[in-house]
Amino acid sequence: MGDSRERRTLVPTRQNENTSLDFVVSVEFSMPLPITGGEGRLYVRYVPDRLLLDMEDLAPWLTHIEAIEAQEIEQAAVMVMNDLNSELVPRWIQVLVRTHGGGEVLVEDRQPDWDNPSLLAVLRPL
């Protein structure tokens, strides 16, 4: 699935000026899925800690992700989550890969001591 260290250097970040607050950042991308031979959707939601995903410079990382031919959509979802976990170190993250054929994989992770059930309870399902 490519060199993860090289790929992760392409994840653009910027400082979070509001580290004392818990808030959810949601992003959605259309992307080719070589696994299925079609298009799919990538959904990412996270509660940032010190860093935010810099949406202005996201294209190189997305291009690199699209070029990788994961064997399964599960691998693609975990790869995206691991990249973002490594570079952003969010308090909480959720990644969903959905194919146009109806398949989907949802992965989630959080920092060990973080919990905010009232924030997560108001999130709509992806």
Secondary structure, 3 states (H helix, E strand, C coil): CCCHHHHHCCCCEEECCCCCCCCCEEEEEEEEECCCCEEEEEEEEEECCCEEECHHHCHHHHHHHHHCCCCCHHHHHHHHHHHHHHHHCCCEEEEEEEECCCCEEEEEEECCCCCCHHHHHCCCCC
